[in-house]
Amino acid sequence: MEQRRIGTSALQVAPLMFGGNVFGWTADVATSHSILDAFTDAGLNFIDTADVYSAWVPGNQGGESETIIGQWLAKSGKRDKVVIATKVAKSARRPGLSAANIAAAVEDSLRRLQTDYIDVYFSHEDDPKVPLEETLGAYQRLIDAGKVRVIGASNFSGARIEEALTVSRKTGLPAYQIIQPEYNLYDRAHYEADIEPVALAQKLAVVPYYSLASGFLSGKYRSREDLAKSARGSRVEKYLDHRGIRILAALDYVGERHGATLAAVALAWMIARPSITAPIASATSLDQLQSLVAAVSLRLAPADIQALNDASA
């Protein structure tokens, strides 16, 4: 399995990251554990979660995804075979990036994950009320204590990432090595104009979320009737326009050429992009997972990539 480095750190990961937002939401405990087993058995090792997952589900309060992953880590004994990323800032119980909040939130996450350390700890969103020096100083203490290995930034603008990196250089505080923006074959403009230039210039790893546009790029939503059948239907509706249909047609064309699913093609397009380290994608069944895993070995020809670029322009 190909391994890609996270920034300038020693961490290396396979080119596909599993999105743990489904754990405790559309995947129950048993299903989540079977998916994690199959994911790692396929040679993949990068798992994404957050302290706020899945607080949006009625009856949940956040932390459910971390808890399910922690139970699996304890049961499977695979802690040393995976790279776990989680996040702080968006939980209603532990909001923001103050030093005090980070210090409290990391202990909650470590307890739920049943581990002594977090491989990648993300600032889940920017917190302009808190000085960058304070946030990065809090991360420094966690790294020094062996509780965190690498830090990252999610949902930051390109300018804010550069500002944080400048602070790190001037102060000697740890620097963000990895960023997590929204990016997929449909949602391209903001990342490519604002964030990708920074990522390439600063040699940052990039792990985009919504890589399949909430499932739209899997091809299972092609009509208003399809939207009504899914818990994610309301999130997908915005993609069902003329441009979205054009993108699906291009995915159909490339998929037929390779005998591959639309999801595999959409992810392979991202994996092939020089700035992308590993797109994040989720599955709620083993069949769905196999479609995601297939993307890692799918090699698109330049003509395939051009057809997809043209359709999504």
Secondary structure as a PSIPRED ss2 file (coil, helix, strand):
# PSIPRED VFORMAT (PSIPRED V4.0)

   1 M C   1.000  0.000  0.000
   2 E C   1.000  0.000  0.000
   3 Q C   1.000  0.000  0.000
   4 R E   0.000  0.000  1.000
   5 R E   0.000  0.000  1.000
   6 I C   1.000  0.000  0.000
   7 G C   1.000  0.000  0.000
   8 T C   1.000  0.000  0.000
   9 S C   1.000  0.000  0.000
  10 A C   1.000  0.000  0.000
  11 L C   1.000  0.000  0.000
  12 Q E   0.000  0.000  1.000
  13 V E   0.000  0.000  1.000
  14 A C   1.000  0.000  0.000
  15 P C   1.000  0.000  0.000
  16 L C   1.000  0.000  0.000
  17 M E   0.000  0.000  1.000
  18 F E   0.000  0.000  1.000
  19 G E   0.000  0.000  1.000
  20 G H   0.000  1.000  0.000
  21 N H   0.000  1.000  0.000
  22 V H   0.000  1.000  0.000
  23 F E   0.000  0.000  1.000
  24 G C   1.000  0.000  0.000
  25 W C   1.000  0.000  0.000
  26 T C   1.000  0.000  0.000
  27 A E   0.000  0.000  1.000
  28 D C   1.000  0.000  0.000
  29 V H   0.000  1.000  0.000
  30 A H   0.000  1.000  0.000
  31 T H   0.000  1.000  0.000
  32 S H   0.000  1.000  0.000
  33 H H   0.000  1.000  0.000
  34 S H   0.000  1.000  0.000
  35 I H   0.000  1.000  0.000
  36 L H   0.000  1.000  0.000
  37 D H   0.000  1.000  0.000
  38 A H   0.000  1.000  0.000
  39 F H   0.000  1.000  0.000
  40 T H   0.000  1.000  0.000
  41 D H   0.000  1.000  0.000
  42 A C   1.000  0.000  0.000
  43 G C   1.000  0.000  0.000
  44 L C   1.000  0.000  0.000
  45 N C   1.000  0.000  0.000
  46 F E   0.000  0.000  1.000
  47 I E   0.000  0.000  1.000
  48 D E   0.000  0.000  1.000
  49 T C   1.000  0.000  0.000
  50 A C   1.000  0.000  0.000
  51 D C   1.000  0.000  0.000
  52 V C   1.000  0.000  0.000
  53 Y C   1.000  0.000  0.000
  54 S C   1.000  0.000  0.000
  55 A C   1.000  0.000  0.000
  56 W C   1.000  0.000  0.000
  57 V C   1.000  0.000  0.000
  58 P C   1.000  0.000  0.000
  59 G C   1.000  0.000  0.000
  60 N C   1.000  0.000  0.000
  61 Q C   1.000  0.000  0.000
  62 G C   1.000  0.000  0.000
  63 G C   1.000  0.000  0.000
  64 E H   0.000  1.000  0.000
  65 S H   0.000  1.000  0.000
  66 E H   0.000  1.000  0.000
  67 T H   0.000  1.000  0.000
  68 I H   0.000  1.000  0.000
  69 I H   0.000  1.000  0.000
  70 G H   0.000  1.000  0.000
  71 Q H   0.000  1.000  0.000
  72 W H   0.000  1.000  0.000
  73 L H   0.000  1.000  0.000
  74 A H   0.000  1.000  0.000
  75 K H   0.000  1.000  0.000
  76 S H   0.000  1.000  0.000
  77 G C   1.000  0.000  0.000
  78 K C   1.000  0.000  0.000
  79 R H   0.000  1.000  0.000
  80 D H   0.000  1.000  0.000
  81 K H   0.000  1.000  0.000
  82 V C   1.000  0.000  0.000
  83 V E   0.000  0.000  1.000
  84 I E   0.000  0.000  1.000
  85 A E   0.000  0.000  1.000
  86 T E   0.000  0.000  1.000
  87 K E   0.000  0.000  1.000
  88 V E   0.000  0.000  1.000
  89 A E   0.000  0.000  1.000
  90 K E   0.000  0.000  1.000
  91 S C   1.000  0.000  0.000
  92 A C   1.000  0.000  0.000
  93 R C   1.000  0.000  0.000
  94 R C   1.000  0.000  0.000
  95 P E   0.000  0.000  1.000
  96 G C   1.000  0.000  0.000
  97 L C   1.000  0.000  0.000
  98 S C   1.000  0.000  0.000
  99 A H   0.000  1.000  0.000
 100 A H   0.000  1.000  0.000
 101 N H   0.000  1.000  0.000
 102 I H   0.000  1.000  0.000
 103 A H   0.000  1.000  0.000
 104 A H   0.000  1.000  0.000
 105 A H   0.000  1.000  0.000
 106 V H   0.000  1.000  0.000
 107 E H   0.000  1.000  0.000
 108 D H   0.000  1.000  0.000
 109 S H   0.000  1.000  0.000
 110 L H   0.000  1.000  0.000
 111 R H   0.000  1.000  0.000
 112 R H   0.000  1.000  0.000
 113 L H   0.000  1.000  0.000
 114 Q C   1.000  0.000  0.000
 115 T C   1.000  0.000  0.000
 116 D C   1.000  0.000  0.000
 117 Y C   1.000  0.000  0.000
 118 I E   0.000  0.000  1.000
 119 D E   0.000  0.000  1.000
 120 V E   0.000  0.000  1.000
 121 Y E   0.000  0.000  1.000
 122 F E   0.000  0.000  1.000
 123 S E   0.000  0.000  1.000
 124 H C   1.000  0.000  0.000
 125 E C   1.000  0.000  0.000
 126 D C   1.000  0.000  0.000
 127 D C   1.000  0.000  0.000
 128 P C   1.000  0.000  0.000
 129 K C   1.000  0.000  0.000
 130 V C   1.000  0.000  0.000
 131 P C   1.000  0.000  0.000
 132 L H   0.000  1.000  0.000
 133 E H   0.000  1.000  0.000
 134 E H   0.000  1.000  0.000
 135 T H   0.000  1.000  0.000
 136 L H   0.000  1.000  0.000
 137 G H   0.000  1.000  0.000
 138 A H   0.000  1.000  0.000
 139 Y H   0.000  1.000  0.000
 140 Q H   0.000  1.000  0.000
 141 R H   0.000  1.000  0.000
 142 L H   0.000  1.000  0.000
 143 I H   0.000  1.000  0.000
 144 D H   0.000  1.000  0.000
 145 A C   1.000  0.000  0.000
 146 G C   1.000  0.000  0.000
 147 K C   1.000  0.000  0.000
 148 V E   0.000  0.000  1.000
 149 R E   0.000  0.000  1.000
 150 V E   0.000  0.000  1.000
 151 I E   0.000  0.000  1.000
 152 G E   0.000  0.000  1.000
 153 A E   0.000  0.000  1.000
 154 S E   0.000  0.000  1.000
 155 N C   1.000  0.000  0.000
 156 F C   1.000  0.000  0.000
 157 S C   1.000  0.000  0.000
 158 G H   0.000  1.000  0.000
 159 A H   0.000  1.000  0.000
 160 R H   0.000  1.000  0.000
 161 I H   0.000  1.000  0.000
 162 E H   0.000  1.000  0.000
 163 E H   0.000  1.000  0.000
 164 A H   0.000  1.000  0.000
 165 L H   0.000  1.000  0.000
 166 T H   0.000  1.000  0.000
 167 V H   0.000  1.000  0.000
 168 S H   0.000  1.000  0.000
 169 R H   0.000  1.000  0.000
 170 K H   0.000  1.000  0.000
 171 T H   0.000  1.000  0.000
 172 G C   1.000  0.000  0.000
 173 L C   1.000  0.000  0.000
 174 P C   1.000  0.000  0.000
 175 A C   1.000  0.000  0.000
 176 Y C   1.000  0.000  0.000
 177 Q C   1.000  0.000  0.000
 178 I E   0.000  0.000  1.000
 179 I E   0.000  0.000  1.000
 180 Q E   0.000  0.000  1.000
 181 P C   1.000  0.000  0.000
 182 E E   0.000  0.000  1.000
 183 Y C   1.000  0.000  0.000
 184 N C   1.000  0.000  0.000
 185 L C   1.000  0.000  0.000
 186 Y C   1.000  0.000  0.000
 187 D C   1.000  0.000  0.000
 188 R C   1.000  0.000  0.000
 189 A H   0.000  1.000  0.000
 190 H H   0.000  1.000  0.000
 191 Y H   0.000  1.000  0.000
 192 E H   0.000  1.000  0.000
 193 A H   0.000  1.000  0.000
 194 D H   0.000  1.000  0.000
 195 I H   0.000  1.000  0.000
 196 E H   0.000  1.000  0.000
 197 P H   0.000  1.000  0.000
 198 V H   0.000  1.000  0.000
 199 A H   0.000  1.000  0.000
 200 L H   0.000  1.000  0.000
 201 A H   0.000  1.000  0.000
 202 Q H   0.000  1.000  0.000
 203 K C   1.000  0.000  0.000
 204 L C   1.000  0.000  0.000
 205 A E   0.000  0.000  1.000
 206 V E   0.000  0.000  1.000
 207 V C   1.000  0.000  0.000
 208 P C   1.000  0.000  0.000
 209 Y E   0.000  0.000  1.000
 210 Y C   1.000  0.000  0.000
 211 S C   1.000  0.000  0.000
 212 L C   1.000  0.000  0.000
 213 A H   0.000  1.000  0.000
 214 S H   0.000  1.000  0.000
 215 G H   0.000  1.000  0.000
 216 F H   0.000  1.000  0.000
 217 L H   0.000  1.000  0.000
 218 S H   0.000  1.000  0.000
 219 G C   1.000  0.000  0.000
 220 K C   1.000  0.000  0.000
 221 Y C   1.000  0.000  0.000
 222 R C   1.000  0.000  0.000
 223 S C   1.000  0.000  0.000
 224 R H   0.000  1.000  0.000
 225 E H   0.000  1.000  0.000
 226 D H   0.000  1.000  0.000
 227 L H   0.000  1.000  0.000
 228 A H   0.000  1.000  0.000
 229 K C   1.000  0.000  0.000
 230 S C   1.000  0.000  0.000
 231 A C   1.000  0.000  0.000
 232 R C   1.000  0.000  0.000
 233 G H   0.000  1.000  0.000
 234 S H   0.000  1.000  0.000
 235 R H   0.000  1.000  0.000
 236 V H   0.000  1.000  0.000
 237 E H   0.000  1.000  0.000
 238 K H   0.000  1.000  0.000
 239 Y H   0.000  1.000  0.000
 240 L C   1.000  0.000  0.000
 241 D C   1.000  0.000  0.000
 242 H H   0.000  1.000  0.000
 243 R H   0.000  1.000  0.000
 244 G H   0.000  1.000  0.000
 245 I H   0.000  1.000  0.000
 246 R H   0.000  1.000  0.000
 247 I H   0.000  1.000  0.000
 248 L H   0.000  1.000  0.000
 249 A H   0.000  1.000  0.000
 250 A H   0.000  1.000  0.000
 251 L H   0.000  1.000  0.000
 252 D H   0.000  1.000  0.000
 253 Y H   0.000  1.000  0.000
 254 V H   0.000  1.000  0.000
 255 G H   0.000  1.000  0.000
 256 E H   0.000  1.000  0.000
 257 R H   0.000  1.000  0.000
 258 H H   0.000  1.000  0.000
 259 G C   1.000  0.000  0.000
 260 A C   1.000  0.000  0.000
 261 T C   1.000  0.000  0.000
 262 L H   0.000  1.000  0.000
 263 A H   0.000  1.000  0.000
 264 A H   0.000  1.000  0.000
 265 V H   0.000  1.000  0.000
 266 A H   0.000  1.000  0.000
 267 L H   0.000  1.000  0.000
 268 A H   0.000  1.000  0.000
 269 W H   0.000  1.000  0.000
 270 M H   0.000  1.000  0.000
 271 I H   0.000  1.000  0.000
 272 A C   1.000  0.000  0.000
 273 R C   1.000  0.000  0.000
 274 P C   1.000  0.000  0.000
 275 S C   1.000  0.000  0.000
 276 I C   1.000  0.000  0.000
 277 T C   1.000  0.000  0.000
 278 A C   1.000  0.000  0.000
 279 P C   1.000  0.000  0.000
 280 I E   0.000  0.000  1.000
 281 A E   0.000  0.000  1.000
 282 S C   1.000  0.000  0.000
 283 A C   1.000  0.000  0.000
 284 T C   1.000  0.000  0.000
 285 S C   1.000  0.000  0.000
 286 L H   0.000  1.000  0.000
 287 D H   0.000  1.000  0.000
 288 Q H   0.000  1.000  0.000
 289 L H   0.000  1.000  0.000
 290 Q H   0.000  1.000  0.000
 291 S H   0.000  1.000  0.000
 292 L H   0.000  1.000  0.000
 293 V H   0.000  1.000  0.000
 294 A H   0.000  1.000  0.000
 295 A H   0.000  1.000  0.000
 296 V H   0.000  1.000  0.000
 297 S H   0.000  1.000  0.000
 298 L C   1.000  0.000  0.000
 299 R C   1.000  0.000  0.000
 300 L C   1.000  0.000  0.000
 301 A C   1.000  0.000  0.000
 302 P H   0.000  1.000  0.000
 303 A H   0.000  1.000  0.000
 304 D H   0.000  1.000  0.000
 305 I H   0.000  1.000  0.000
 306 Q H   0.000  1.000  0.000
 307 A H   0.000  1.000  0.000
 308 L H   0.000  1.000  0.000
 309 N H   0.000  1.000  0.000
 310 D H   0.000  1.000  0.000
 311 A H   0.000  1.000  0.000
 312 S H   0.000  1.000  0.000
 313 A C   1.000  0.000  0.000
